[in-house]
Protein backbone atom coordinates (compact mmCIF):
# COMPACT_ATOMS: atom_id res chain seq x y z
CA UNK A 1 0.00 0.00 0.00
CA UNK A 2 1.36 3.39 -0.93
CA UNK A 3 -0.20 6.72 -0.21
CA UNK A 4 -0.29 7.63 -3.89
CA UNK A 5 -3.01 5.03 -4.41
CA UNK A 6 -5.33 6.55 -1.79
CA UNK A 7 -6.00 10.28 -2.30
CA UNK A 8 -7.48 10.74 1.20
CA UNK A 9 -4.21 9.54 2.71
CA UNK A 10 -2.12 11.82 0.51
CA UNK A 11 -4.32 14.79 1.43
CA UNK A 12 -4.14 14.01 5.15
CA UNK A 13 -0.36 13.65 5.05
CA UNK A 14 -0.03 17.00 3.27
CA UNK A 15 -2.17 18.68 5.92
CA UNK A 16 -0.26 16.96 8.75
CA UNK A 17 3.05 18.06 7.27
CA UNK A 18 1.86 21.67 7.32
CA UNK A 19 0.45 21.43 10.84
CA UNK A 20 3.52 19.78 12.33
CA UNK A 21 6.01 22.05 10.58
CA UNK A 22 4.08 25.16 11.63
CA UNK A 23 4.62 24.15 15.26
CA UNK A 24 8.09 22.69 14.70
CA UNK A 25 6.84 19.35 16.03
CA UNK A 26 7.94 15.82 15.17
CA UNK A 27 5.66 12.81 14.71
CA UNK A 28 6.20 9.20 15.75
CA UNK A 29 4.02 6.17 15.05
CA UNK A 30 3.46 2.91 16.90
CA UNK A 31 1.67 0.42 14.68
CA UNK A 32 0.34 -3.05 15.15
CA UNK A 33 -2.40 -3.98 12.66
CA UNK A 34 -1.27 -1.42 10.07
CA UNK A 35 2.26 -2.84 10.11
CA UNK A 36 4.00 0.43 9.31
CA UNK A 37 1.44 1.69 6.82
CA UNK A 38 0.98 5.03 8.58
CA UNK A 39 4.75 5.57 8.65
CA UNK A 40 4.97 4.53 5.00
CA UNK A 41 2.30 7.06 4.05
CA UNK A 42 4.16 9.79 5.92
CA UNK A 43 7.53 8.99 4.38
CA UNK A 44 6.06 8.77 0.89
CA UNK A 45 5.93 12.58 1.08
CA UNK A 46 9.16 14.30 0.03
CA UNK A 47 10.66 16.32 2.86
CA UNK A 48 9.05 14.21 5.57
CA UNK A 49 12.31 14.13 7.53
CA UNK A 50 11.46 17.69 8.62
CA UNK A 51 8.47 16.44 10.65
CA UNK A 52 8.55 12.62 10.83
CA UNK A 53 10.85 11.08 13.45
CA UNK A 54 10.26 7.33 13.18
CA UNK A 55 8.07 4.34 13.88
CA UNK A 56 7.82 1.17 15.93
CA UNK A 57 5.93 -1.73 14.39
CA UNK A 58 4.78 -3.45 17.56
CA UNK A 59 2.96 -6.43 16.14
CA UNK A 60 3.63 -8.67 19.13
CA UNK A 61 2.69 -8.02 22.73
CA UNK A 62 6.35 -8.47 23.65
CA UNK A 63 7.32 -5.47 21.51
CA UNK A 64 4.44 -3.50 22.98
CA UNK A 65 5.76 -4.12 26.49
CA UNK A 66 9.53 -4.32 25.97
CA UNK A 67 9.97 -1.48 23.47
CA UNK A 68 6.97 0.81 23.95
CA UNK A 69 6.57 0.27 27.68
CA UNK A 70 2.93 -0.84 27.59
CA UNK A 71 2.25 -2.21 31.07
CA UNK A 72 1.50 -5.92 31.34
CA UNK A 73 -1.60 -5.04 33.36
CA UNK A 74 -3.00 -3.08 30.39
CA UNK A 75 -2.70 -6.13 28.16
CA UNK A 76 -4.03 -8.47 30.86
CA UNK A 77 -7.07 -6.32 31.72
CA UNK A 78 -7.95 -4.84 28.33
CA UNK A 79 -6.08 -6.81 25.68
CA UNK A 80 -3.89 -5.61 22.83
CA UNK A 81 -6.92 -4.42 20.88
CA UNK A 82 -8.17 -1.71 23.24
CA UNK A 83 -8.08 2.06 23.57
CA UNK A 84 -6.04 1.62 26.74
CA UNK A 85 -3.35 -0.25 24.82
CA UNK A 86 -3.53 2.21 21.91
CA UNK A 87 -3.00 5.17 24.24
CA UNK A 88 -0.10 3.44 25.99
CA UNK A 89 1.46 2.64 22.61
CA UNK A 90 1.17 6.27 21.49
CA UNK A 91 2.66 7.57 24.73
CA UNK A 92 5.43 4.97 24.54
CA UNK A 93 6.36 5.98 20.99
CA UNK A 94 6.26 9.65 21.94
CA UNK A 95 8.67 9.07 24.82
CA UNK A 96 10.93 6.58 23.04
CA UNK A 97 11.33 8.70 19.92
CA UNK A 98 11.23 12.03 21.78
CA UNK A 99 8.46 13.66 19.76
CA UNK A 100 5.68 16.10 20.54
CA UNK A 101 3.14 13.93 18.73
CA UNK A 102 2.52 10.22 18.27
CA UNK A 103 -0.24 8.08 16.79
CA UNK A 104 -0.85 4.38 17.26
CA UNK A 105 -2.97 1.65 15.72
CA UNK A 106 -3.96 -1.73 17.10
CA UNK A 107 -6.76 -3.90 15.83
CA UNK A 108 -8.04 -6.99 14.07
CA UNK A 109 -7.36 -6.80 10.33
CA UNK A 110 -8.56 -10.35 9.64
CA UNK A 111 -9.51 -12.51 8.05
CA UNK A 112 -9.11 -14.47 11.30
CA UNK A 113 -8.68 -13.44 14.91
CA UNK A 114 -11.96 -11.67 15.48
CA UNK A 115 -14.30 -12.37 18.38
CA UNK A 116 -17.79 -11.19 19.22
CA UNK A 117 -16.32 -8.50 21.49
CA UNK A 118 -13.50 -7.58 19.10
CA UNK A 119 -14.59 -8.42 15.56
CA UNK A 120 -12.52 -8.33 12.39
CA UNK A 121 -12.37 -4.70 11.34
CA UNK A 122 -12.18 -3.25 14.86
CA UNK A 123 -9.25 -0.85 15.15
CA UNK A 124 -8.27 1.22 18.17
CA UNK A 125 -6.27 4.41 17.78
CA UNK A 126 -4.18 6.32 20.29
CA UNK A 127 -3.01 9.91 19.95
CA UNK A 128 -0.41 11.58 22.17
CA UNK A 129 -0.13 15.33 21.67
CA UNK A 130 2.06 16.97 24.25
CA UNK A 131 0.80 15.72 27.60
CA UNK A 132 -2.70 14.94 26.30
CA UNK A 133 -3.95 11.53 25.24
CA UNK A 134 -6.86 10.84 22.93
CA UNK A 135 -8.33 7.64 21.58
CA UNK A 136 -10.82 6.38 19.05
CA UNK A 137 -12.35 3.08 17.94
CA UNK A 138 -13.52 2.37 14.41
CA UNK A 139 -15.12 -0.65 12.78
CA UNK A 140 -14.08 -1.08 9.15
CA UNK A 141 -15.44 -3.42 6.51
CA UNK A 142 -13.56 -5.19 3.75
CA UNK A 143 -10.70 -7.60 3.36
CA UNK A 144 -7.44 -7.39 5.29
CA UNK A 145 -5.80 -4.87 2.95
CA UNK A 146 -8.91 -2.69 2.84
CA UNK A 147 -9.19 -2.64 6.62
CA UNK A 148 -5.52 -1.73 6.98
CA UNK A 149 -5.78 1.03 4.37
CA UNK A 150 -8.89 2.47 6.03
CA UNK A 151 -7.14 2.36 9.40
CA UNK A 152 -4.15 4.27 8.01
CA UNK A 153 -6.42 6.87 6.43
CA UNK A 154 -8.39 7.29 9.65
CA UNK A 155 -5.28 7.56 11.85
CA UNK A 156 -3.89 10.36 9.70
CA UNK A 157 -7.19 12.24 9.32
CA UNK A 158 -8.06 12.00 13.02
CA UNK A 159 -4.57 13.13 14.06
CA UNK A 160 -4.93 16.14 11.78
CA UNK A 161 -8.31 16.85 13.38
CA UNK A 162 -6.82 16.77 16.89
CA UNK A 163 -3.92 18.98 15.82
CA UNK A 164 -6.34 21.54 14.39
CA UNK A 165 -7.94 21.82 17.85
CA UNK A 166 -4.60 22.70 19.50
C-alpha positions, 0 to 999 in steps of 0.5 A, spaced: 500 500 500 502 506 498 499 513 499 499 515 492 493 510 491 489 513 496 487 520 495 485 521 502 491 519 505 495 523 501 491 529 502 491 528 510 499 527 510 499 533 506 495 537 511 499 533 517 506 536 514 503 543 514 500 542 521 507 539 524 512 544 521 508 550 523 509 548 530 516 545 529 513 538 532 515 531 530 511 525 529 512 518 531 508 512 530 506 505 533 503 500 529 500 493 530 495 492 525 497 497 520 504 494 520 508 500 518 502 503 513 501 510 517 509 511 517 509 509 509 504 514 508 508 519 511 515 517 508 512 517 501 511 525 502 518 528 500 521 532 505 518 528 511 524 528 515 522 535 517 516 532 521 517 525 521 521 522 526 520 514 526 516 508 527 515 502 531 511 496 528 509 493 535 505 487 532 507 482 538 505 483 545 512 483 547 514 489 543 508 493 545 511 491 552 519 491 551 519 497 546 513 501 547 513 500 555 505 498 555 504 495 562 502 488 562 496 489 566 493 493 560 494 487 556 491 483 561 485 487 563 484 490 556 487 486 551 492 488 545 486 491 541 483 496 546 483 504 547 487 503 553 493 499 549 492 504 543 493 510 548 499 506 551 502 505 545 502 512 542 505 515 549 510 509 549 512 511 541 512 519 543 517 518 549 521 513 546 522 517 539 522 524 543 516 527 539 511 532 541 506 527 537 505 520 536 499 516 533 498 508 534 494 503 531 492 496 534 486 492 531 483 486 528 485 486 520 482 479 519 480 474 516 481 471 522 482 473 529 476 476 530 471 475 536 464 477 538 467 483 542 472 484 538 470 483 531 474 483 524 475 490 522 475 493 529 481 498 530 483 502 536 487 508 535 491 512 540 493 519 539 499 523 544 499 530 543 504 533 548 501 531 555 494 529 552 492 523 550 486 521 545 483 515 543 478 512 538 475 506 535 472 504 528 469 498 525 471 497 518 469 493 513 472 489 507 478 484 506 485 485 510 488 490 505 482 494 505 481 494 513 488 496 513 488 502 508 482 504 512 485 504 518 491 508 516 487 513 512 483 514 519 489 515 523 492 520 519 485 524 518 483 523 526 490 526 528 490 532 523 483 533 526 486 533 533 492 537 531 487 543 528 484 543 535 490 545 539 
